[in-house]
Amino acid sequence: MLNAKNPGIVADEDHGDWYRELFAPSIAVGLLQPSDLAGYRNGQVYIGKSKHVPLNKEAVRDAMPELFELLRNEPDPAVRAVLGHFVFVFIHPYMDGNGRMGRFLMNVMLASGGYPWTVIPVEQRERYMESLEKASVDQDIEMLAKFIAWLVEAGLKGKPVAKLSPSSSSS
């Protein structure tokens, strides 16, 4: 995916393709319109149960190049992973799927540093959402950074927090 290229450049060049690939099935089942995959959103979005209001559509177009510049210039892959995920979700550039794209971006940044693919387990969703809310509303990213570090560290030790369910591991 990265082919020894700067991960910030790869993310800038390829994130639209990643989004279309991940969410094309949503068109087939009627969750998204084809125009929703054409680029950044053209309307305001809101996040259920969050006090954070994502940027307006004009600000999205200003903020996304800044995000990719930050990723291009940050040498530490762990910092790129946390900031990339957080800033992407804070901006919320698409009509739907911003959290999944933020986690995908986080993993691309982690992979650029040789870290394992990291899944946020459903059992930890409340803690994850709480840490995102604190970062977005209170401008305190420490809880999110520590949460991601905990997940990555578990993966590095060969004991990922996310587990396959018994039914899915037997198929």
C-alpha positions in Angstrom: 0.0 0.0 0.0 2.8 2.5 0.9 5.6 1.1 -1.3 8.2 3.1 0.7 6.4 6.4 -0.1 5.7 9.1 2.5 2.5 7.9 4.3 1.0 11.4 4.3 1.4 11.6 0.5 -0.2 8.2 0.1 -3.1 9.1 2.3 -3.6 12.4 0.4 -3.5 10.7 -3.0 -5.5 7.5 -2.1 -8.0 8.3 0.6 -10.8 9.0 -1.9 -10.2 5.6 -3.5 -10.2 3.9 -0.1 -13.5 5.5 0.7 -15.1 4.5 -2.6 -13.9 0.9 -2.2 -15.0 0.6 1.4 -18.4 2.1 0.8 -19.5 1.1 -2.7 -21.6 -1.8 -1.2 -23.5 0.9 0.7 -24.9 2.2 -2.6 -26.1 -1.3 -3.6 -28.2 -1.5 -0.4 -29.4 2.0 -0.5 -27.5 3.5 2.4 -25.7 6.0 0.3 -26.3 7.7 -3.0 -23.6 7.4 -5.7 -23.0 11.2 -5.4 -22.0 10.6 -1.7 -18.9 8.8 -2.9 -17.9 11.5 -5.4 -16.0 13.6 -2.9 -16.3 15.5 0.3 -19.7 16.2 1.6 -21.9 19.1 0.4 -24.0 19.4 3.6 -23.6 19.6 7.3 -23.4 16.4 9.3 -24.0 15.7 13.0 -22.7 12.9 15.2 -25.4 11.2 17.3 -24.9 11.6 21.0 -21.9 14.0 20.5 -21.6 17.6 21.5 -19.0 18.0 18.7 -20.4 19.6 15.5 -18.1 18.7 12.6 -16.7 21.5 10.3 -19.0 23.0 7.8 -18.6 21.9 4.1 -16.5 24.9 3.2 -14.1 24.4 6.1 -13.8 20.7 5.2 -12.2 21.7 1.9 -9.7 23.9 3.8 -8.9 21.5 6.6 -8.3 18.3 4.6 -5.1 19.6 2.9 -3.8 20.7 6.3 -4.4 17.2 7.7 -2.4 15.6 4.9 0.4 18.2 5.3 0.5 17.3 9.0 0.7 13.6 8.1 3.4 14.2 5.5 5.6 16.2 8.0 5.2 14.1 11.1 8.1 11.6 11.4 6.6 9.5 14.2 4.2 6.8 12.9 2.4 6.5 16.3 1.8 10.3 16.3 0.6 10.1 12.7 -1.8 7.3 13.7 -3.4 9.1 16.6 -3.5 12.6 15.0 -4.6 11.2 11.6 -7.4 9.3 13.1 -8.5 12.1 15.4 -8.3 15.0 13.0 -10.0 13.0 10.2 -12.9 12.2 12.5 -13.0 15.8 13.9 -13.3 17.2 10.3 -15.8 14.5 9.3 -15.3 15.1 5.5 -17.9 12.5 4.2 -21.6 12.1 4.6 -21.1 8.7 6.3 -18.3 6.3 7.3 -16.0 8.9 8.8 -15.2 6.7 11.9 -14.4 3.7 9.7 -12.3 5.8 7.4 -10.5 7.3 10.5 -9.7 3.9 11.8 -8.5 2.7 8.4 -6.3 5.8 8.2 -5.0 5.1 11.7 -4.0 1.6 10.6 -2.3 2.8 7.4 -0.2 5.2 9.6 0.5 2.4 12.1 1.5 0.0 9.3 3.9 2.7 8.0 5.9 2.3 11.2 5.7 -1.5 11.3 2.9 -1.6 14.0 0.2 -4.3 13.8 -3.2 -3.7 12.3 -5.3 -2.6 15.3 -9.0 -3.2 15.7 -11.1 -1.4 18.3 -13.2 -4.1 19.8 -17.0 -3.7 20.2 -16.5 -4.3 23.9 -14.4 -1.1 24.1 -16.7 1.1 21.9 -17.9 3.1 24.8 -14.4 3.9 26.0 -13.4 4.7 22.4 -16.3 7.0 21.9 -15.7 8.7 25.3 -12.1 9.3 24.4 -13.1 10.8 21.0 -15.6 13.0 22.6 -13.1 14.3 25.2 -10.6 15.0 22.4 -13.2 16.7 20.2 -15.1 18.7 22.8 -12.6 19.3 25.5 -9.6 19.5 23.2 -7.8 16.9 25.3 -6.4 14.1 23.1 -4.5 12.3 25.9 -7.2 9.7 26.7 -7.5 8.8 23.0 -3.8 8.5 22.6 -3.5 6.3 25.6 -6.4 4.1 24.4 -4.8 3.6 21.0 -1.4 3.0 22.6 -3.0 0.3 24.8 -4.5 -1.5 21.9 -1.3 -1.3 19.8 0.8 -2.5 22.7 -1.5 -5.5 23.2 -1.1 -6.3 19.5 2.7 -6.0 19.7 2.7 -8.5 22.6 0.7 -10.9 20.5 -2.4 -10.5 22.7 -4.7 -8.3 20.7 -7.7 -7.0 22.7 -10.1 -7.7 19.8 -10.8 -11.4 19.6 -12.7 -13.6 17.1 -15.9 -15.0 18.4 -15.9 -18.8 18.7 -18.5 -19.1 15.9 -16.4 -16.9 13.5 -13.1 -18.7 14.2 -14.5 -22.1 13.3 -15.6 -21.1 9.8 
